[in-house]
Amino acid sequence: MSSPKVALVIPAFNETAVLPELFRRLTAIFDAQPQVNWSAILIDDGSKDRTGELLVEQCQIDPRFRMLGLSRNFGFQAALMAGLEQCSDMDAVVTLDADLQDPPEIIPQLVAAWQTGAEVVLAVRRSREEKGIRRLGFNLFHAVFGRLVDLPIERNTGTFGLLNRDAVAAFAQLPEAHRFFPGMRAWLGFSRAEILYDRKERAAGEPAQNLRRLFRYAFDGIFSFSRLPLRFLTICGIFIASMGFAVGVFFIVRRLMGIEIAQVGFTTLATLVLFLGGVQLIGIGVLGEYLGRVYDEVKRRPNFIIKRRVGFE
């Protein structure tokens, strides 16, 4: 039988500090498993440092490495899709970050699980070494997200994992602009296997995904795979309307019975107005989130623009 063709798709944004170690560890994996036809597609997502230069140099040193350069920073999800679109001839594709928090040494286990019949192999985080507010945010997101979405999405999973040829082809049929990779992967279906691993700290440098980007990514996941915010607004509206109707009936009955009605004070009126105004603004904001995503979809702009290709000849 011919050697299976397995590609690694790795977006990189300002990863100069970590790339030498990434190249070393990937090369060690490739050399240790010659029975697999390996290739690595690294995507320079509009980096401002020497990331693009280092990627080109590695492609010139080792033909198993290939590089895509995007015209600007389109974001991790768009860069990931750019790499996946180059893998139509691959038997399997492994997706991971460039920061080495997801250890590449797990990749042979993902490939082994795929070769035993799994069409999608998930790398599930058994533990993680992040600390501080990022760790708290990740834990909170995974605790809440599973209860919000409309389909079951595996907890403690991220980009790291493997897709077989059919799953990659199915992924290419999902053209939406706001992409949440774990949710889209869960939506595809296919038979699954899980590999447990311990997520590490960054090997070097600072995280490219700041808190603002992480919040945006979390919102993409919630608003792309859940109608619960809209349902909550409906329930909230029904509840407030019911309470208002009950209070109105209460005062009408008191008036008909001739019972004296005390004057409602300024504090009560101000509290009610501010409460109802706040609920309305929240509702408008939630509707705006959904409407903004619809607007982005109907524009039909490409998710990325490739400026440079190295190693694809």
Secondary structure, DSSP 4 states (H G I P E B T S, - for coil): -PPPEEEEEEEESS-TTTHHHHHHHHHHHHHH-TTSEEEEEEEE-S-SSSHHHHHHHHHHH-TTEEEEEESS---HHHHHHHHHTT-TT-SEEEE--SSSSS-GGGHHHHHHHHHTT-SEEEEEEEEE---HHHHHHHHHHHHHHHHHSSS---TTEEEEEEEEHHHHHHHTT---SS--HHHHHHHH---EEEEEEEE---SSS--SS-HHHHHHHHHHHHHHH--HHHHHHHHHHHHHHHHHHHHHHHHHHHHHTT---PPPPHHHHHHHHHHHHHHHHHHHHHHHHHHHHHHHHHH---S--EEEEES--
